[in-house]
Amino acid sequence: MANWQEIEKDAPDFAARVRARFAMGTNKTIATLRKDGSPRISASELQFDDGEVTLGMMGGSMKLLDVRRDPRIAVHSPTVEPPGDDAEGWPGDAKLAGTAAQVDPPADNPHQGAGFFKLNITEVVLTYVGTPADHLVIESWHPGRGHQRRTRT
């Protein structure tokens, strides 16, 4: 597993583009695992702080209960519709996966019972339409393998 700083050092251009996709909107989609193992998706916010990906969850929320039971999560960047007449103009989407590790709440935390986490990253993926717009580009980063780029037609 890795923290965000490791990805920024290993593949700075890739990390910057992934971070830009996550900055395209406030609400991200987080996937957690319910008690029975089935997936749950919820809205969430996350931040890139001091070389870490961090997120908070409201006390008593189902996603917080899920993460405390099983810390494996995936997070999807905000979704932006592709331009109808310019597929190459689509900024793509980004995904992070890993395990959530609980951290101390901020000193000024007003939310009773909230959970605060950093993401120990196992996978980062960036997907977008290539140039020319006849193929999909999938870039990824994994601990031990680093940055890879592949295409699909």
C-alpha positions as CSV (number, residue, x, y, z in Angstrom):
1,M,0.0,0.0,0.0
2,A,1.1,3.6,-0.6
3,N,0.3,7.1,0.4
4,W,-0.4,9.9,-2.1
5,Q,3.1,11.3,-1.7
6,E,4.7,8.1,-3.1
7,I,2.5,8.3,-6.2
8,E,3.4,12.0,-6.7
9,K,7.1,11.2,-6.5
10,D,6.9,8.1,-8.8
11,A,4.6,9.5,-11.4
12,P,4.1,13.3,-10.9
13,D,2.3,14.1,-14.2
14,F,-0.1,11.1,-13.7
15,A,-0.7,12.1,-10.1
16,A,-1.5,15.7,-11.1
17,R,-4.0,14.6,-13.7
18,V,-5.7,12.3,-11.2
19,R,-5.9,15.0,-8.6
20,A,-7.3,17.4,-11.2
21,R,-10.2,14.9,-11.9
22,F,-11.0,14.7,-8.2
23,A,-11.0,18.5,-8.0
24,M,-13.7,18.8,-10.7
25,G,-16.5,18.7,-8.1
26,T,-17.1,18.4,-4.4
27,N,-19.0,15.1,-4.3
28,K,-17.2,11.9,-5.1
29,T,-18.7,8.4,-5.0
30,I,-17.4,6.0,-2.4
31,A,-18.0,2.3,-2.5
32,T,-18.0,0.4,0.8
33,L,-18.9,-3.2,1.8
34,R,-22.1,-3.9,3.8
35,K,-22.2,-6.4,6.6
36,D,-23.4,-9.1,4.1
37,G,-20.6,-8.3,1.7
38,S,-22.7,-6.5,-0.9
39,P,-21.5,-3.2,-2.2
40,R,-22.9,0.2,-1.0
41,I,-22.2,3.5,-2.8
42,S,-22.5,6.9,-1.1
43,A,-21.5,10.5,-1.8
44,S,-18.4,11.6,0.0
45,E,-15.8,14.3,0.0
46,L,-12.1,13.8,0.1
47,Q,-9.0,15.9,0.2
48,F,-5.4,15.6,-0.8
49,D,-3.5,16.8,2.4
50,D,0.2,16.7,3.2
51,G,0.9,13.7,0.9
52,E,-2.2,11.8,2.0
53,V,-5.7,11.2,0.7
54,T,-8.1,12.0,3.6
55,L,-11.8,11.7,4.1
56,G,-14.3,12.1,6.9
57,M,-17.7,10.4,7.5
58,M,-20.6,11.6,9.6
59,G,-21.1,9.7,12.9
60,G,-23.7,7.0,12.6
61,S,-23.7,6.9,8.8
62,M,-23.9,3.6,7.1
63,K,-20.7,4.1,5.2
64,L,-18.9,4.8,8.5
65,L,-20.2,1.6,10.0
66,D,-19.2,-0.2,6.8
67,V,-15.6,1.1,6.9
68,R,-15.2,0.4,10.6
69,R,-16.2,-3.2,9.9
70,D,-14.3,-3.6,6.6
71,P,-11.9,-0.8,5.6
72,R,-11.7,-1.7,1.9
73,I,-13.0,1.1,-0.2
74,A,-13.0,2.5,-3.7
75,V,-13.6,6.2,-4.6
76,H,-14.7,7.6,-8.0
77,S,-14.1,11.1,-9.1
78,P,-17.0,13.4,-9.9
79,T,-18.6,12.4,-13.2
80,V,-18.5,15.0,-16.0
81,E,-20.5,14.3,-19.1
82,P,-18.5,13.9,-22.3
83,P,-19.0,16.7,-24.9
84,G,-21.3,15.3,-27.5
85,D,-19.4,16.7,-30.5
86,D,-15.8,16.4,-29.0
87,A,-15.0,13.0,-27.4
88,E,-11.4,14.1,-27.1
89,G,-12.5,17.0,-24.9
90,W,-13.8,14.7,-22.2
91,P,-11.5,15.0,-19.2
92,G,-12.1,11.4,-18.2
93,D,-12.5,9.9,-14.8
94,A,-10.3,8.8,-11.9
95,K,-10.6,6.1,-9.3
96,L,-8.7,5.3,-6.1
97,A,-8.9,2.0,-4.1
98,G,-7.4,0.9,-0.9
99,T,-8.0,0.6,2.8
100,A,-9.2,3.4,5.1
101,A,-7.1,3.8,8.2
102,Q,-8.6,5.8,11.0
103,V,-6.8,9.0,12.1
104,D,-7.3,11.5,14.9
105,P,-10.1,14.1,14.2
106,P,-9.0,17.7,13.5
107,A,-8.7,19.7,16.7
108,D,-11.6,22.0,15.6
109,N,-13.9,19.1,14.7
110,P,-17.5,20.1,15.5
111,H,-19.0,16.7,14.4
112,Q,-19.6,14.4,17.3
113,G,-19.0,10.7,16.4
114,A,-17.6,11.4,13.0
115,G,-14.8,9.2,11.6
116,F,-11.7,10.5,9.9
117,F,-9.5,8.4,7.7
118,K,-6.5,8.4,5.4
119,L,-6.4,6.1,2.4
120,N,-3.7,3.5,2.1
121,I,-3.7,3.2,-1.7
122,T,-3.6,-0.1,-3.6
123,E,-4.7,1.2,-7.0
124,V,-5.1,4.5,-8.9
125,V,-6.8,4.5,-12.3
126,L,-7.3,7.3,-14.9
127,T,-9.4,6.7,-18.0
128,Y,-10.0,9.0,-20.9
129,V,-10.5,9.1,-24.7
130,G,-7.3,9.1,-26.7
131,T,-6.3,11.2,-29.6
132,P,-7.7,10.6,-32.2
133,A,-10.9,9.6,-30.5
134,D,-10.8,6.0,-31.7
135,H,-9.5,4.4,-28.5
136,L,-9.7,4.5,-24.7
137,V,-6.6,5.2,-22.6
138,I,-6.3,3.5,-19.2
139,E,-3.4,4.7,-17.0
140,S,-2.9,3.1,-13.6
141,W,-0.5,3.0,-10.7
142,H,-0.1,0.1,-8.3
143,P,2.5,-0.4,-5.5
144,G,5.4,-2.5,-6.7
145,R,4.5,-1.9,-10.4
146,G,4.3,1.8,-10.6
147,H,2.7,3.7,-13.5
148,Q,1.4,1.8,-16.6
149,R,-0.5,3.0,-19.7
150,R,-2.5,0.8,-22.0
151,T,-5.2,1.4,-24.7
152,R,-8.4,-0.3,-25.8
153,T,-10.1,0.1,-29.1
